[in-house]
Amino acid sequence: MLSTALTLAAPGAGRAQDLGPGAKSADEQAARLEGQLTLDERLGLTHGVMALPLLPGFVMPPAAIPGAGFVAGVPRLNIPPLWETDASLGVAWIGGRRGDGATALPSGLATASTWNPGQARAGGAMIAREARSKGFNVLLAGGVDLARDPRNGRNFEYMGEDPLLAGVLTGEAIEGIQSEHVISTVKHFAFNDLETGRDFHNAVIGEAAARESDLLAFEIAIERGRPGAVMCAYNRVNGPWACESRALLTSTLKQDWSYPGWVMSDWGAVHGLQSALAGLDQQSGSQLDDKVWFDAPLRAAVANDPADASRLSDMDRRILRSMIQVGVIDHPPVKGAIDAVADEAVARGVAERGIVLLLNRNGLLPLARSVGRIAVIGGHADLGVISGGGSSQVAPAGGPALSLPMGGEGLAATFDLAMYQPSSPLKAIRALAPAAKVTYDNGIYPSAAAELARRSDVAIVFATQWQGEGMDVPDLSLPEGQDALIAAVAAANPNTIVVLETGGPVAMPWLDQVGAAVEAWYPGARGGEAIAGVLFGDVNPSGRLPITFPADVDQLPRPAISAAGLRDDASIGPRRETPPAYDVDYTIEGSDVGYRWFARKGLKPLFPFGYGLSYSRFSYGDLKVGGGKTVTVSFTVKNVGSRPGADTAQVYLTSGAGDGQQRLLGWSKLDLRPGEEKTATVVADPRLLADWDSAAHGWRIAGGVYQIFVGASAADRALVGSALVAPGQLRP
Ligand code: GLC
């Protein structure tokens, strides 16, 4: 029995897409359709299964496609099933559909490093086309949990540490996905910012800090992308499980933000029928939970209380309105082959624009094609490029170049794989430098690698850091002795270039000894070519860090991860005994995530948020700052180098917002020819000038003189200015 009926926001209160002249809105159509459902049909839409025969006793529904999820439809009313696949980086494999490959986008951090909304959108549209060609109509994408900790095992799936950058790019990716009539989620709502103990740790944070950080990222992503569904997270937030948090799912999402779509659970994240009352609309992967709460228990509750019947109708209407809104009913998936060439070109474009040049001493890069002897060392660079493990992992058609088990047990063994996309940096380097003598060494013996480096003109060391869902990395060191390998090679040859293929920030004890370093992230289906293109200058690197690289973990709000090493149960089968909740205290930094924490504490990171070098040079000038209801900043950007290139000038608020926090207000990414100059204009979202006012339940702009700067990173104050801003109050 649900205790009291949920005071519902009017479904469909969100902006409905124009469905053509005279057409009823998606919400009106959904209400009419829902009114025709039988009780069985109503209940059937509210729960689904993980469509993978990975658990004993599970029988695949006949209409299901092997993949993350399946929710039966209502054939009688032409309501199709929900065929659900993971995730943000492409059509995932997770042990199903062997041999049915897909195109791997680079990691979310690579997309975020492009600072290019169009790039994010193109990537989303590409993976949605592939999802449709395999019969799916839902992509469990839109991962936007903020990088509160650089060790989080799933940072590679997400878009970094800043709510504006992450929200905008995630929203664009979602828009791209849904433009192909595939529903996208936004996930994991909310504060699933660590993997350790993810399905029983309790994220603790104050309301104002929450609204100004993780929730703002979701709010912006939802505004821009209008995702058909929101996936609630495994963890607890200030006590309640996220999937039964009335504060999150109803007060914030459905009432304050008027979100019209539906809330689906993460897989194995439902702990009882009370979640429906709190605002959960669909139980996903129900065989991973202790019970199919949204079947018999919900039926009994509905039979006993009309208020519960209206909650059930609301659940169904939300699901149906998103199916109509995104067009999955009128535009069913059409199975067919993927366009691998075109799709890999999209992935390569993201990789090329997402690679960040971190160090380039004496113009070591770009390499001349005339270079004589090149040593290529480590990282399985002869085979391909690494990708991250877990539900987001994409296996290419024809299978990965290499797949190394990383020790998972049971169902986790399906997830814990270090898969290499078959795009070999070695082959790509040889293709761009056909006259060079290019020799590969696997790097397992530093002395042998050093000897090869000694006999070479340049040495390129590929260093990998595998990360995966369900676990965090224990520290920021490169694993498997790669720091020692790099140091040995650099000692043998100062013209050493390090190519990092990492899931997130890493420490670089060898940085002063090497000649150049690039961060290539997990570079996706054509990552080898993208890396080679940057090394030889076919591509002028334009990536900018979406996440701070700390000098060491002592600079972090939590130098040690609580309960480090504790693995969750939810994603690996029906929950065994759930260990007692423990707190992860996000009140330490509050909304000062990443660069804001470093600014508040006056810390110098290894590399700051927004940082990245180019083969060109750019200058900024002619700053103008306007005030009033918000801040408008214009300035010029000039290419003063000798190569065409792209620059991302960033605008930050430094004071006027409460206690002098630093906040990204916007940016401008401009392609410029040598000598070319353009004017950029950034108009700040007023919420970024405001503090959340819990008493007023809204955003409050204090007003006064607000200081800003324009720079090439969070630590580069190239132009400084200020403006008078009027006080104001904004609705939530
Ligand atoms: C996983 C993940 C989620 C994914 C889902 C289905 O445990 O947390 O991101 O979409 O289950 O695979």
Residues whose N, C-alpha, C, O or C-beta is under 5 A from the ligand:
A	BS01	GLC	A68 D86 L140 D266 W267 S391 S571
